[in-house]
Amino acid sequence: MDASRAGSSRGWLSRHRGGVALGFAAGGFAAAELTLAQGWLPSTAAQILVTTFEGALVGSVADWFAVTALFRRVPIPLLSRHTNLIAKRRAALSRGIVDMVEREWLSPAALRERLSQLSFADLISQRLRHGEGREALRRFTRGQCVKWVARLGDPRVEALADELLARLVERIDVREQLAPLLRRLASDRRLEEQLWQGALGLLDRLLVDPQLFALLRDMLLEQLEALSEEGRWQRVKVWLGKRFLQGDDDRDKIERLLDQILRAAREQLVEVEADPCHPLRLRMRAQLRLTAARLGRPGEHKLAQALERGKQTLFEAFVGQGGARSWLAFFQRWLAEKVASDGSQLNRYIDRGIDRLIDRQLVEPSGRARFDARLRRWCGELIDDHPGFIGAIVRESLSEARMPTQRLVGTIEEKVGPDLQWIRVNGAVVGGGVALLIAVTRALFGN
């Protein structure tokens, strides 16, 4: 409570120092005149005291008028037109401020000098590596991923994917490209291990991902329906096959069959992956070498033609199943699910990518130097292209629409008023001091 009162008292005094000085000078002058009239002091001493306070009073009143005339009108005949100066000279004051800001405080040279001392990389890295800045960057990146994922359902994206895939399939030369790949698969044990591990991972994914499993199930159902429509004999074979499958309906039967096939294939792949000399591995290597050798023979056309037909058949089947649309839809669902999960591998990869980007561009000395140089160059070009931009901002901020005259005067008075009070105090002190010097000089040398 005492501290609050003391602070309030100091605040009041800072705003009224000039008034206190004026009151002190007026009270002192009245007391000095009374002393002279009553003879309480010797005549010379009393006259010196009267002259001193008279000078202090004159100085205090003069400086009160000078300070007050800046901010408001003082109704004194002949002098009132020279009061309320800030409001009357608003246009000139604004032009002066704009000119000072443009040519001195924030001139192009001053801005470039400041930019040369500023490290944008340090400022940004400190903001992004910790706290809210990094979290905001993560949210922004994930938000952009969500927007990108949503665009995968655009028909234009689907059409573009189909067109690119068709061009890719058309450019694939089975003889020229498949033979070297087969030879490498037959001889490169590391690549072979990756192939088996990849196949095992794909089967695991099919068994645990309901969306991918449903996509494969629907493809099999569509193939069975298409096979049934090829003729009576084909329809009979499909019907007989379904009779030996367990399940409530066709969808349930296919799901059970597909699950059994995938699990059996997985068990087989686990054995193959664990045994480098598994018979299936050996047969596959031999078949790969044989096929690569046949494709490499100059006169071998049947195999190449058969593979070309197989390529076209697979692509036509792919197109018949919806082309890229079905796979894009699956990919879209998968990405949306991963982006929405904070602990997903995709989000961890995004976070690592953000950290690497920050380290490479903002932390490492070479990257930081390039980043700062690039931003300084861009800022310099912006300054050169818009030399009056800062002045226009200041001019608009000082306009009547943005800052009315009354508000401008009040703001200036609020900021500099307490300091101007010292002018009034100094006027009283200087006026009293000069008057005291004159009175003493007159007393010493007047007679």
Beta strands, then each sheet from edge to edge (+ up, - down):
end
